[in-house]
């Protein structure tokens, strides 16, 4: 594996491999950029088939965090960590403490938090050995805690903005939304969509996750391998990335794609395939920024009210991208990438109290 020659390598500042024999830790931390501040991004735990798969993922995710934090106006650069292992069987307090020591060795250059396969409880073990961690518990009124509900809120508001732009609707009443992934973010998103009157179709590789959403929100279960082909007004990918490619886009039966998953496009040019198919795509790192907004406010000190105020700006950012893409005859992901790169060239920013 030649990291520098990988397609996903994008001038990353640092790729750090960590191993701890006593706990079984196998971790990779990637720092894409610290131009706007310390690199921030969650710690994902996943049973990658190969180390190359893990590195590919962490490179893509860390660049996405640079763009996400830049577009959200946060004083963070972009970074990410992946732990190679099954989150259902391989976790231990000692493993996360070992990961915390790895994070601490970077002396604040990278700030971690929970992500797919990790929780606030896991981050509490990380916090035993380093202060460069967020997404922990919080007191009433303070920013912080599990970022999943905040990610879901931003995606929900973004879906409304996309529906307004593409379908001319100010509400979701009666619209069909196909949600791929009913985990932490997907579950909370389904609750918000159901409360807004949307009809839900839900898929997940875990049957219990689907049953929970169907029981609580009246969703219709669909097969995980077929959800992208379901007829719907909105497709909301909330699982893993790289699901939109030439083959899957040709099978889409949705008018809008707007969801929480990172790196939904397998390749940048897949945005053109979506546009050619008449599908409005909400760039993932713009619509799913609610979680990192919460993490940032917690890390630097802030309130729950400030987090909500920041998240409510997501629809306006998306609408700006939609309008600019239409005006310039470009894809939405191309416009968003260009805006993010422009912002990465600016001086570090500070959160306004």
C-alpha positions as CSV (number, residue, x, y, z in Angstrom):
1,X,0.0,0.0,0.0
2,X,1.5,3.3,-1.1
3,X,-0.4,6.0,0.8
4,X,1.0,8.9,-1.2
5,X,-0.1,7.3,-4.5
6,X,-3.7,6.5,-3.4
7,X,-6.4,8.3,-5.3
8,X,-7.9,9.4,-1.9
9,X,-4.7,11.1,-0.8
10,X,-5.2,14.8,-1.1
11,X,-2.1,16.5,0.3
12,X,-3.0,15.2,3.8
13,X,-0.7,16.7,6.5
14,X,-0.4,13.5,8.5
15,X,-1.4,9.8,8.4
16,X,-0.7,8.1,11.7
17,X,-0.9,4.4,12.4
18,X,-1.3,3.1,15.9
19,X,-1.2,-0.3,17.5
20,X,-1.4,-1.6,21.0
21,X,-0.9,-5.4,21.4
22,X,-2.4,-5.5,24.9
23,X,-5.8,-4.1,23.9
24,X,-5.9,-5.1,20.2
25,X,-6.0,-1.5,19.1
26,X,-5.4,-1.0,15.4
27,X,-6.1,2.6,14.5
28,X,-5.4,5.1,11.8
29,X,-5.7,8.9,12.3
30,X,-5.6,11.1,9.2
31,X,-5.2,14.9,9.4
32,X,-6.2,16.5,6.1
33,X,-5.8,20.2,7.0
34,X,-5.2,22.4,10.0
35,X,-5.5,25.6,8.1
36,X,-8.6,26.8,10.0
37,X,-7.7,25.2,13.4
38,X,-7.0,21.8,14.9
39,X,-8.2,18.9,12.8
40,X,-11.5,17.7,14.2
41,X,-13.6,14.6,13.3
42,X,-15.0,11.5,14.9
43,X,-13.6,8.1,15.6
44,X,-15.2,5.4,13.5
45,X,-15.0,1.7,14.5
46,X,-15.6,-0.8,11.7
47,X,-14.5,-4.3,10.8
48,X,-12.6,-3.3,7.6
49,X,-11.6,-6.3,5.5
50,X,-8.1,-4.9,4.9
51,X,-5.9,-2.1,6.2
52,X,-6.1,-0.6,2.7
53,X,-9.8,-0.3,3.1
54,X,-9.4,1.5,6.5
55,X,-6.9,3.9,5.0
56,X,-9.1,4.6,2.0
57,X,-12.0,5.4,4.3
58,X,-10.0,7.6,6.7
59,X,-8.5,9.6,3.9
60,X,-11.9,10.3,2.3
61,X,-13.5,11.1,5.7
62,X,-10.8,13.4,6.9
63,X,-10.9,15.5,3.7
64,X,-14.7,15.6,4.0
65,X,-14.2,17.0,7.5
66,X,-12.0,19.8,6.2
67,X,-14.8,20.8,3.8
68,X,-17.5,20.3,6.4
69,X,-15.9,22.4,9.0
70,X,-15.0,25.1,6.5
71,X,-18.5,25.3,5.1
72,X,-20.0,25.4,8.6
73,X,-17.7,28.3,9.5
74,X,-16.1,26.4,12.4
75,X,-12.6,27.0,13.8
76,X,-11.6,23.5,13.0
77,X,-9.6,21.8,10.3
78,X,-10.3,18.3,9.0
79,X,-9.3,15.0,10.6
80,X,-10.7,11.5,11.2
81,X,-9.8,8.3,13.0
82,X,-10.8,4.7,12.3
83,X,-10.4,1.7,14.5
84,X,-10.3,-1.6,12.8
85,X,-12.6,-4.0,14.7
86,X,-16.2,-5.0,15.3
87,X,-17.8,-2.5,17.6
88,X,-20.2,-5.2,18.9
89,X,-17.5,-7.5,20.2
90,X,-14.1,-5.8,20.2
91,X,-14.7,-2.8,22.5
92,X,-13.1,-2.3,25.9
93,X,-12.3,0.6,28.2
94,X,-8.7,-0.2,27.8
95,X,-8.8,-0.1,24.0
96,X,-10.3,3.4,24.0
97,X,-7.8,4.6,26.6
98,X,-5.0,3.3,24.3
99,X,-6.6,5.2,21.4
100,X,-6.8,8.3,23.7
101,X,-3.1,8.1,24.3
102,X,-2.6,8.0,20.5
103,X,-4.7,11.2,20.2
104,X,-2.9,12.8,23.1
105,X,0.5,12.2,21.4
106,X,-0.6,14.7,18.8
107,X,-0.9,17.5,21.4
108,X,-4.1,19.0,20.2
109,X,-3.5,18.8,16.5
110,X,-6.4,16.4,16.3
111,X,-9.7,16.5,18.3
112,X,-11.8,13.3,18.3
113,X,-15.4,12.5,19.1
114,X,-17.8,9.6,18.5
115,X,-18.9,8.4,15.0
116,X,-20.2,5.2,13.5
117,X,-19.6,2.3,15.9
118,X,-18.6,4.5,18.9
119,X,-20.5,6.3,21.6
120,X,-20.4,8.9,24.3
121,X,-19.5,6.2,26.8
122,X,-16.5,5.2,24.6
123,X,-15.4,8.9,24.4
124,X,-15.5,9.0,28.2
125,X,-12.8,6.4,28.3
126,X,-10.8,8.4,25.7
127,X,-11.2,11.5,28.0
128,X,-9.5,9.7,30.9
129,X,-6.1,10.1,29.1
130,X,-6.5,13.2,26.9
131,X,-8.4,16.5,26.8
132,X,-8.5,16.5,23.0
133,X,-12.0,14.9,22.8
134,X,-15.5,16.2,22.6
135,X,-19.0,14.7,22.3
136,X,-19.1,13.9,26.0
137,X,-21.9,14.3,28.5
138,X,-23.2,17.8,29.3
139,X,-25.1,19.7,31.9
140,X,-28.6,21.1,31.1
141,X,-28.4,24.1,28.8
142,X,-24.8,23.4,27.8
143,X,-23.6,22.3,24.3
144,X,-22.5,18.8,23.9
145,X,-23.4,15.2,24.4
146,X,-24.3,12.7,21.7
147,X,-24.1,14.6,18.4
148,X,-26.4,12.2,16.5
149,X,-29.6,14.1,17.2
150,X,-28.0,17.3,16.1
151,X,-26.8,15.8,12.8
152,X,-30.4,14.5,12.3
153,X,-31.8,18.0,12.9
154,X,-29.5,19.5,10.4
155,X,-30.4,16.9,7.8
156,X,-34.1,17.3,8.5
157,X,-33.9,21.1,7.9
158,X,-31.7,20.5,4.8
159,X,-34.3,18.1,3.4
160,X,-37.0,20.8,3.8
161,X,-34.7,23.3,2.0
162,X,-34.1,20.8,-0.9
163,X,-37.8,20.0,-1.2
164,X,-38.6,23.7,-1.3
165,X,-36.0,24.3,-4.0
166,X,-36.7,21.2,-6.2
167,X,-40.4,20.5,-5.6
168,X,-41.7,24.0,-4.6
169,X,-43.1,22.6,-1.3
170,X,-42.8,24.3,2.1
171,X,-43.8,21.2,4.0
172,X,-43.2,17.5,3.9
173,X,-46.8,16.4,4.5
174,X,-47.5,13.3,2.4
175,X,-44.1,13.1,0.8
176,X,-42.3,9.8,0.7
177,X,-38.8,9.6,2.2
178,X,-36.7,6.5,1.8
179,X,-34.2,6.4,4.7
180,X,-31.2,4.1,4.3
181,X,-29.8,3.4,7.8
182,X,-31.8,3.5,11.0
183,X,-28.9,3.9,13.4
184,X,-28.2,6.8,15.7
185,X,-28.7,9.6,13.1
186,X,-31.2,7.7,10.9
187,X,-33.5,6.9,13.9
188,X,-33.7,10.5,15.0
189,X,-34.2,11.7,11.5
190,X,-37.1,9.3,11.0
191,X,-38.7,10.8,14.1
192,X,-38.5,14.3,12.8
193,X,-39.8,13.3,9.4
194,X,-42.7,11.4,10.8
195,X,-43.7,14.3,13.0
196,X,-43.6,16.5,9.8
197,X,-46.1,14.2,8.1
198,X,-43.7,12.3,5.7
199,X,-44.3,8.7,4.7
200,X,-41.3,6.7,5.6
201,X,-39.6,3.7,3.9
202,X,-36.7,2.4,6.0
203,X,-33.9,0.0,5.4
204,X,-31.0,-1.2,7.6
205,X,-28.8,-4.2,7.7
206,X,-29.9,-4.7,11.3
207,X,-33.6,-5.9,11.4
208,X,-34.0,-4.7,15.0
209,X,-33.2,-1.1,13.9
210,X,-35.9,-1.3,11.2
211,X,-38.4,-2.8,13.5
212,X,-37.9,0.0,16.0
213,X,-38.6,2.7,13.5
214,X,-41.6,0.9,12.0
215,X,-43.1,0.4,15.5
216,X,-42.5,3.9,16.7
217,X,-43.0,6.0,13.5
218,X,-45.2,3.8,11.3
219,X,-42.5,3.3,8.6
220,X,-42.6,0.7,5.9
221,X,-39.7,-1.7,5.9
222,X,-37.8,-2.3,2.7
223,X,-34.9,-4.5,1.8
224,X,-31.5,-3.0,2.4
225,X,-30.2,-4.0,-1.0
226,X,-33.2,-2.4,-2.7
227,X,-33.7,0.8,-0.9
228,X,-32.0,2.9,-3.5
229,X,-34.5,1.7,-6.1
230,X,-37.5,2.6,-4.0
231,X,-39.9,5.1,-5.5
232,X,-39.8,8.2,-3.3
233,X,-39.6,11.9,-3.3
234,X,-36.5,12.0,-1.2
235,X,-33.7,9.4,-0.7
236,X,-31.9,10.0,2.6
237,X,-28.7,7.9,2.8
238,X,-27.8,7.6,6.5
239,X,-25.4,4.6,6.5
240,X,-22.0,4.3,5.0
241,X,-20.6,6.2,2.0
242,X,-19.8,5.6,-1.7
243,X,-23.3,4.3,-2.4
244,X,-24.0,6.6,-5.4
245,X,-22.2,5.5,-8.5
246,X,-23.0,5.1,-12.2
247,X,-24.9,1.9,-11.7
248,X,-27.0,2.9,-8.6
249,X,-27.8,6.3,-9.9
250,X,-29.3,4.8,-13.0
251,X,-31.7,2.9,-10.7
252,X,-32.7,5.8,-8.5
253,X,-36.4,6.6,-8.3
254,X,-36.1,9.7,-6.1
255,X,-36.1,13.4,-7.0
256,X,-33.9,14.6,-4.2
257,X,-31.0,12.9,-2.4
258,X,-30.4,14.4,1.0
259,X,-29.0,12.4,3.9
260,X,-26.5,12.1,6.7
261,X,-24.0,9.6,5.3
262,X,-20.5,10.9,4.6
263,X,-19.0,10.6,1.1
264,X,-22.2,9.5,-0.6
265,X,-20.7,9.9,-4.1
266,X,-18.3,7.1,-5.1
267,X,-16.5,9.6,-7.3
268,X,-16.9,13.4,-7.8
269,X,-18.1,12.9,-11.4
270,X,-21.1,11.0,-10.1
271,X,-22.6,14.4,-9.2
272,X,-22.9,15.0,-12.9
273,X,-24.8,11.7,-13.3
274,X,-27.3,12.8,-10.7
275,X,-27.8,16.2,-12.4
276,X,-28.3,14.5,-15.7
277,X,-30.9,12.3,-14.1
278,X,-32.8,15.3,-12.8
279,X,-31.9,14.5,-9.2
280,X,-31.1,17.4,-6.8
281,X,-28.2,16.4,-4.5
282,X,-27.6,18.0,-1.2
283,X,-23.8,17.8,-0.6
284,X,-23.3,15.6,2.4
285,X,-20.8,17.5,4.3
286,X,-23.0,20.6,4.2
287,X,-26.3,19.0,5.2
288,X,-24.8,16.7,7.9
289,X,-22.8,19.4,9.8
290,X,-25.1,19.5,12.8
291,X,-23.1,17.0,14.8
292,X,-19.7,18.7,14.3
293,X,-21.4,22.0,15.2
294,X,-22.4,20.6,18.5
295,X,-18.9,19.1,19.0
296,X,-17.3,22.5,18.3
297,X,-19.6,24.4,20.7
298,X,-18.9,21.8,23.4
299,X,-15.1,21.8,22.8
300,X,-14.8,25.6,22.9
301,X,-17.5,26.3,25.4
302,X,-21.1,27.2,24.4
303,X,-24.8,26.6,25.0
304,X,-27.5,24.4,23.5
305,X,-29.2,27.5,22.2
306,X,-26.1,28.5,20.2
307,X,-25.9,25.0,18.7
308,X,-29.4,25.2,17.5
309,X,-28.9,28.7,16.1
310,X,-25.9,27.5,14.2
311,X,-27.7,24.4,12.8
312,X,-30.5,26.6,11.6
313,X,-28.1,28.2,9.1
314,X,-27.6,24.9,7.2
315,X,-30.7,25.4,4.9
316,X,-29.5,28.8,3.8
317,X,-26.1,27.3,2.9
318,X,-27.7,24.6,0.9
319,X,-30.0,27.0,-0.9
320,X,-27.0,29.1,-1.8
321,X,-25.3,26.1,-3.3
322,X,-28.4,25.0,-5.2
323,X,-28.9,28.5,-6.7
324,X,-25.3,28.9,-7.6
325,X,-25.2,25.4,-9.3
326,X,-28.3,26.3,-11.3
327,X,-26.9,29.7,-12.2
328,X,-23.5,28.4,-13.2
329,X,-24.8,25.2,-14.8
330,X,-22.6,23.1,-12.5
331,X,-23.2,20.2,-10.1
332,X,-24.0,20.9,-6.5
333,X,-21.0,18.9,-5.3
334,X,-18.7,20.8,-7.6
335,X,-20.0,24.2,-6.3
336,X,-19.7,23.1,-2.7
337,X,-16.2,21.7,-3.2
338,X,-15.1,25.0,-4.8
339,X,-16.6,27.1,-1.9
340,X,-15.0,24.8,0.7
341,X,-11.6,25.1,-1.0
342,X,-11.9,28.9,-1.1
343,X,-12.7,29.0,2.6
344,X,-9.8,26.7,3.5
345,X,-7.5,29.4,2.2
346,X,-8.7,32.0,4.8
347,X,-7.3,32.8,8.2
348,X,-8.5,30.7,11.2
349,X,-12.0,31.7,12.4
350,X,-13.4,32.0,15.9
351,X,-16.9,31.1,17.1
352,X,-19.0,34.2,18.0
353,X,-20.5,34.0,21.4
